[in-house]
Amino acid sequence: MTGLRQAVAAGVPVKTLRDLSNRLRFGPDAPRSDELIWIRPRDVTHWYHPDPAHGAPKFRRRHSGMVADGDWDRSRKPFGSQIKLDGIRDHFQKGVPWQKTDLFDWMLRQIDEKGRADGCRTREDLIARYERLDRIYDEARRTGTLRPHGSVNRTRGEQGGILVHIARDGTPLRDGGGMHRFAIAYILDLPKVPAQLGVLHRKALDSGLLPQLRDRNSGPITGS
């Protein structure tokens, strides 16, 4: 029953129907929910900015693999300061201990207010989480990449990884999820990292950009 509840919470039944619909509409190479794609972190210059009143709905992980037309991908905000990114920069680039970063204090407040944050329920959980991040950082610096989230955590595809939506020209737009892993990849300026496919613009699909996103060794993404 636990596995069933987890599958429902992750939207697997809906995703399964979407995958079937995509195959019927777009053929056997259609985008798949929770699909693993490869992006260059420094190509991410903007966040997706939900604005339902102007055709930019709120997308979540359960929308992974959706193909959407329209101008939703034009609704974005610059990728600038962000507490997780800033905290990781302070730790890895400036040598600030985790427990002295603003990020650590903010996470503790989230735990106090909500009972849980990023899977952590206690201060000890948080310390253990950041010790794991130290190991991820060391491995990424040594190997020049990140291992796919799904291969490490045994999730459905890349569910839970770095979530990005793909604009009409192939530009990856960051959304919630996988921020710690993304920040590490961004700081290290890794050439390509695994990500979870979010929503794909119809024009990107029609332009044939999906195979480039699936190919870890492809060059810069170019589209219309």
C-alpha positions, -999 to +999 in steps of 0.1 A: +000+000+000+029+024+007+042+020-028+007+027-042+003+058-022+037+070-033+028+064-069-005+083-066+013+112-048+038+114-076+010+115-102+020+082-118-016+073-130-020+107-147+015+106-161+009+071-175-022+084-194-002+114-206+025+092-220+000+071-238-016+102-253+017+116-263+026+084-282-007+085-300-002+122-309+035+124-316+047+089-323+071+064-305+097+091-298+072+114-280+082+130-247+078+109-216+069+119-181+098+119-156+121+117-186+159+122-182+173+150-203+207+167-202+213+205-198+242+228-194+236+246-160+250+279-173+224+279-201+198+285-174+194+322-172+157+325-161+131+310-139+097+301-152+073+326-138+037+313-133+011+340-143-022+322-149-040+355-158-017+359-188-015+323-201+013+310-179-002+284-155+014+269-125+033+238-135+044+211-110+063+178-113+031+160-121+030+179-154+063+163-165+062+154-202+033+177-211+035+193-245+020+228-244+016+255-270+010+292-264+032+319-248+036+305-214+074+301-220+077+339-224+067+344-187+100+343-169+122+361-144+160+364-143+179+337-125+196+358-098+200+356-061+182+327-044+187+315-008+197+280-017+221+291-044+236+318-022+240+294+007+257+268-014+280+295-028+289+307+007+297+272+018+317+259-012+332+291-025+338+310+007+343+282+031+314+291+054+303+262+075+268+250+067+255+258+102+266+294+099+250+300+065+217+319+062+204+289+043+208+266+073+189+290+096+162+294+069+158+256+066+155+253+104+127+279+104+110+259+076+111+228+098+098+247+128+069+262+108+060+233+085+073+202+104+094+192+074+117+208+048+134+189+019+127+156+037+143+169+070+123+169+103+151+177+128+184+197+130+202+163+129+184+154+097+195+187+082+231+182+092+231+148+076+216+162+045+243+188+041+270+162+047+255+143+018+257+174-003+294+177+005+299+142-009+278+151-040+299+182-045+332+163-041+321+136-066+308+162-091+340+182-089+361+150-094+340+135-122+328+166-140+291+156-138+263+145-116+248+111-115+212+109-126+189+114-096+169+083-105+199+060-106+209+071-071+175+073-055+157+046-074+128+069-084+106+067-114+128+080-142+143+113-131+114+122-108+128+144-080+157+156-100+165+191-114+132+202-129+133+223-160+107+233-186+118+237-222+109+269-241+102+271-278+138+276-287+151+249-264+160+272-235+157+254-201+136+273-176+142+264-140+112+256-117+110+243-082+128+211-074+164+199-073+178+233-064+207+220-043+219+197-071+215+224-096+234+250-075+263+226-072+263+220-109+261+258-116+289+267-093+312+240-108+302+251-143+296+215-153+292+209-190+261+188-188+239+175-160+209+153-157+175+170-153+138+160-152+118+171-182+090+194-171+067+209-197+079+210-233+068+238-257+051+224-288+074+244-311+105+229-294+090+194-301+081+203-337+116+218-343+132+184-333+150+196-302+140+167-280+167+143-294+194+169-285+181+172-250+182+134-247+218+132-259+243+138-232+270+146-258+250+170-280+262+205-286+243+238-278+206+236-282+193+256-312+158+262-323+134+286-339 
